Amino acid sequence: MPLPRQAGPAASGEGRDGGSWHAGHGRCGPGARHQTVSFMDYNQGMNPMSRRIAHLDMDAFYASVELLRHPELKGAALVIGGRRPGADLKVSHPEALRLREYQGRGVVTTCTYEARALGVHSGMGLMKAARYAPEALLLPPSFDAYRQYSRLFKAAAGTVTQAIEDRGIDEIYLEFTESDGEIRALGQRLKDAVKGATGLSCSLGIGPNKLLAKIASDLDKPDGLTVLDLADVPDRLWPLPVGKINGVGPKVQARLAALKVVTIGDLAHAPAELLETTFGPRVGQWLADCAQGRDDRPLNTDTEPKSLSRETTFEQDLDVHSDRPALSRILTALCDRLAADLLQKGHEGRTIGIKLRYADFRTVTRDHTLAQPTADAALIKSAARDCLKRVSFNQKLRLLGVRVGALCPTDSKGLAPSPQRELPF
Ligand SMILES: [Mg+2]
């Protein structure tokens, strides 16, 4: 029976590139603001220096970590991906494998800027990528190394400010509102600290809120340091496509395109009633606020866990039918460990989720919310099984994870035995 390669506690929000749990820290999306003022009114009515928020995004994170591990590949078009790293990609020296030699269904996890210049992007099938960049080099992902560098850059950032919101394996928000010093100098200190600790570059965006900071970090990649304030909104924000707003995904973009709203500037000039009738008052107002660069979400620096999870990558990919007993044992072990984690942390949770990664690295999650929070292994397992029934299995699995979210501290009531069921007589 294949043994689990790793099974450790994972903080929520980690590993977005590798498949997110969509849990935890302050989701982007419509907030609760209901204020209608023009751009100038807003700009004059508020001190743009009242908050100083930075968004730090590591540059081509996985690929850059690989370049640290294989410095001889610097400057090469390098693609990270592959179906079964370490199994069908037996690479003793990475140069042994050119993308054109790859046969399989794998997808591009990420790639260097040199490969991007040839038209390759993450999520693209490797066979297709090979047509754009046949000479690009292919390396399997090494998630343990990425997690280690993630911890290193976050620790380095913590020496500059402690107000940090963890947004996943390669990005964080930081707040400098209370920090002394000129903002560019602080930003440079932060970039230097990250570089010094990891050897990696990052792109930093700074603004009066998370919305502008996030957009700014993407404006000058790699190794950028971009400051945006509200006065820059018409010149810098409005020419950008609406998809640059964090939270405006393909579906919203398509609905906006149908209204002839393509750029953020179009959005700024769209009638409020049109947005509100199309998207509802909350989302309509949120879109209008975004177009004006308005966002008052606080940083979520809460280190209390929002969720706890355990996951296992299998030694060999497992088939849901022929390897059923092994999968069942693994699921039981994950739920037992998760229950032990919950007990140790003094938490219980209502939302039970599963994560599956298929052989081709596609990741799916499902969750199920219980009526009562629980820390009980058997209840977690039964809810996880319910989730698994909602997934299709048309290929082998390489990873299974279980998560308990919507955590709350276990109180005395939670520890008491469940109330006796009323008997029907
Ligand atoms: Mg990044």
Residues whose N, C-alpha, C, O or C-beta is under 5 A from the ligand:
A	BS01	MG	D57 M58 D59 A60 F61 D170
